[in-house]
Amino acid sequence: MAFQPKVLSFGLVTSLIAGPAVIAQQTISGAGATFPAPFYQAAFSSLASQGVKVNYQSVGSGAGVRQFVAATVDFGATDEPIKPAEMAKVSRGVVQIPIVGGTIAIAYNKSDCSDLKLTQNQVAEIFLGEITTWDQLKCGKGPLKVVHRSDGSGTTFAFTNSLSSFSPKWKSKVGEGKSVNWPVGVGGKGNEGVSGILTNTPGSIGYVNQAFVKRPLRAAAIQNKAGKFVKPGLKGGAAALNNISLDSDLAGENPNPAGAESYPISTLTWILAYRNGNGQKADDVRKAINYLLGPAQAKADDLGYVPLQGAILNKARRAVARIGN
């Protein structure tokens, strides 16, 4: 009987050809700030359908910078620009890129206080432990329960930086940093942890990214430098970001921006990429960051963030090209 060669079906041939490519598909890893985590996670979920997989761990800015310096991730994420001393430890070089803006809300859980307005001095006094009851704020009754971050946090840096600008007493007694010695309150890990404690604790007040303010939580209106009471959100955040100037490393901050429409506690958040040594992952890293600075910006407001515009966005996009193989 003559030998009859087997004919492979088109589907089997296709699977044999495609198989190794699927197996070889890589995932890029990032870790850091909890502040932009909902924005990153939504964007990276959409990006996965385009063949770029990103595993982002929301561990806080401090941990994210440490992992980036130790080169255990493909990129880091932080709400405080990387310090020169930390940058000097990265032999592969650092490309620091602003990704999106946000407003840090004073969130509170008080059903009989529907419209809390706070002066800058009152914000400082709450976290100094000098205002202890809702009666003092003329917004309901009962003890005021303060919640803050327990981990090293860029959100904490931005918040305490503003408090130092608001209050000489805060600046001299506590100061600013990713971690500080809180005079009062209980700590939660990440924006998620703080919002969780606030949600489960009637009478509580704390600071979180606006994206984490969901019922029963409300956001207070904060008096800005111009004397106007402004709530966190797109309008106030965009006005504040317009007052931020970036340096040569694309770092920049303004802890108490001018302007009648500015929300006074607004910040940028950054991704830290390696200038060299990215190898086969370089293209995916660039694609992921370009996606954040492109299609994802259109959804930033819906997720509780402030999209980048103008000069800041243009500088961020140009920086991506500095991420080499």
N, C-alpha and C positions, 0 to 999 in steps of 0.2 A: 504494500500500500504506500503511495507517494506521500511524502511529508507535506502537511498543510500548515503553513505559518499562521499563527494567531494574529488576527487583526484587532488592534486596540480601538476601543470606541473613542470618539472625539472627547467625551466627558472625562474618560480615564487619562487620555493624553494631557488634557488641560490640567487635571488635578496633579499629575506627575510633574508638569512644568511649574505650576503655581506653588506646589507644596513647599519646596525649599525657601521660596521668597516669603511665604507666610511664617515659616519657622524662624527665618532670619530677622523678621521685623523687630525692631528694637523699641524700647520705651525709654524716654528721657525722664530723669527724676529731678524734682525741685522741692525745696523745703523753706519754710520761713513764716512770714507775717500771717496772722489770722485776720487782720483788718480786711485785706482784699480777697480772702479765701472764697467767698461765694461768687465773686466776679471771675476769678481764675477757674474755679471748678466748672462753672457754666460754660466758659469759653473753651476749656480743654475738652469738655464733653462733646461740644460741637466739632471741634478740630479732629477728634478721633475718627469721624466718618471720612476725613480726607487723608487718612493713612498716617497721621502723626499722633502717637500715644504719649501722654504726659501723666506721670504720677506725681501729684503735688501733695505734700504733707504739711498741714497747717499746724506748725509747732511753735510759732512765735518768732518775732524778728531776731531776738538774741540767739536762739538756737539755730535759726536759719543762717545767720552770719557765721556762726561757729562751724556749721557743717560746710559752708561754702569755703571758708578758709582752710578747713581740713581736706577739702576736695573729695568729700564723700557723696556729693550730689552734682548734677550737671548744671544747676543754677540755684542761686539763693534768692530770697525775697525779704525785703525789710521796709519798715515805715520810717526808719531813721537812716540817712545816708551813711554809708560805710566810713569809718574813721580812717584817717591816713595811716595810723599804726597798724590797723587790721589789713588795709590794702597792701601795705609793704610786705606782709607775710605771704601774699599770693604770688608765687613765682611765675604762674601762667599769665599774669596780668588781669586787670579788672575792667570790664565794660559795665558801667552803671547806667541804667535806663529807667527814667520815670515812666510809669505804665498807666496809672489812672489816679484821679483825685478822689478825695472823700472828706466828709465832715464828721467830726467826733461829737456825738450827741451826749447831752446830760439826760440820760434815760431814767424814768422813775415809774414806780408802780403804786399809784394812789388813786383809788376810784373816785374820791371826793375832791380831787384837785385836777380839774380839766384843762387849766391854762396857766401853767407855771411860768413865770418870768423871773429871771435872775440877773442881777447886776454882776459885773466881773468880780467885784469884791465878795459878793455872796457866794459865788462858785468857789472861790478860795477858802472862805470861812467854813463852808460845808466840809471840805476835805481836810481842813485843819482841825475839825472837831469843835469849832466855836459855835456853829449853828447845829443844834441837836434835836430840835422838834419842828414839825410841820407848822405849828402855831407861829413860830418865828418868821416863817415865809409867807404867812397869811394865806395858806392853801391847805385847809384841813387841819386835823389835830392828830396828836400822837407822836411817838418817837421817830426820829429820822434814822434809817439804817443804811449806812454807807457801804458800797461795794467797790472794790478796785481790782486791778490785775495782781496776780500772785507771781507771774512769770516775767522774765525779761521781755520787754515789749516795746516795739516802735510806736504803738498807739499810746503807751504810757509816756514815752519820750515827748511825743507831740503834745499830749495833754498837759504834762507838767511844764513843758516849755511855755505853753500859753499861760498857765497859772503863774509862772515866774514873771511873765510880762504883765499880768493883771495885778499882782500883789507883791510889793516889796517884802512883806512879812513871809509869804510863801517862799520867795526866793532865798531869803536868809535862813529860814528854818528847815526847809526841805530841799528846794532846788529842783533841777530837772535831770532826767535820765531814763534809761530803759527800765531800771528798777530804782525805787526810792524807799526810804523808811517812812511808811504811811503813819500819820499821827492817829488815825482812826479807821475803823472799818474791817470788813472781811474780804479775803481775796478769792478770785476765781481764775482758772487757767484759760487764757485765750478770750477773745471776744465772745466765743460760744459759752465759756464758763461763767463769765460775768452776766451775760444776758440770761443764762439759765437760773442763776441765783436771784436776779432781779424779778424774773417771771414768777418764781415760786415764793417770793417774799414781799407781801404787802407792806407798804410803808418804806420801801427801799429806794435808793437812788445811786447811780453809778455812771461810768462813762464807757461808751461803746461806739463803734462805727455805726453810722445812721442805718446801714443795711440790716443791723441786728435789732432795730427797734420795731417790734411787732407786738400786737395786743397780747396781754393787757398793758404793755409798756407805752408810755408817751414820751415825747421829746420836749424839753423845756426850750423856751426862747431865751437867748442870751444877748445881753446888751453888748453892742460892738463899740469900737473905738470912737465912732461918730455919735454914739448915744442912742442908737436905734436897737430895738429888740428884734432879733432875727432868729428864725428856726433853721435847723440844719436841712440841707437839701441842695438841689441842683443850682438854683438861682444864687443863693448865698455862697455856696461853695465855688461856683464859677467866678463870682466877683472877687472872692478872696484869692483864688489861684492866679488871677491876673496881676496880683501884687507880689508874686514870687519871681525872683530872678535866679537863674541857674548859673553856677560857676562852670569851670572847664571840665569838671567831673560830673556835670549835670546834677549836682546837689543844690538844694535850695530850700529855704523855709521862711515863713513869716508868721510868728506866733500871735500877732495881733494886728491883722491887716487893716489898712485905712479903707474908707468907702462906706457910704450909707447902707449899701445892700450887702456888704460882706458879712459872712458868718465868721465869728472870731476864732473858732477852733477848726481850722481846715488844714489839710495836709496832702502831700503827694505820697505815693508808695512806689518803690523801686524794685526792679529785678537786677540781680548781679550775675553777669555772665563772664566766662573766661575769654580773654583775648586770644589765647593760643591753647593748643593741646586738646581740642575738642574731637579731633579725628573724624570718624564716620558719623558722629552725632551732630557735627557742626550744622549741617543743613537743616536738620530737624529742630535744633535749638533756634536757629534764625527764623524758621517757618512759624514756630510757636509764638515767638515774641512779636513777629510781624502780624500775626493773627490778633494778638491782644491789642496792638496799636492800630489795627485796621477794622475788620468787621465787628469785633467785640465792643469797640467804642460806642457803636450805635445802640447797644443794649445796656450800657453802663447806668444810665439814669433809671431805667426800669428796675435795676438790681440795687439801687440805693447809693450809687457812686456818681462822681462828677467826671464826665468825659474830658479828655485833653483836647485843647484847641490851639490854633495859632502857632506861635514860636516854640512853645514847649513840645507840642506834638511833632513838629518838623525836626527839632533837634533829637528827639527820641528815635524817630524813624531813621535818621541818618546814622545814629550810633550803632544800630543793628549791623550795619555793614562792617563794623570793626571787629565783629566776632569771627575769628578765623578758624581754620582747621587745626 
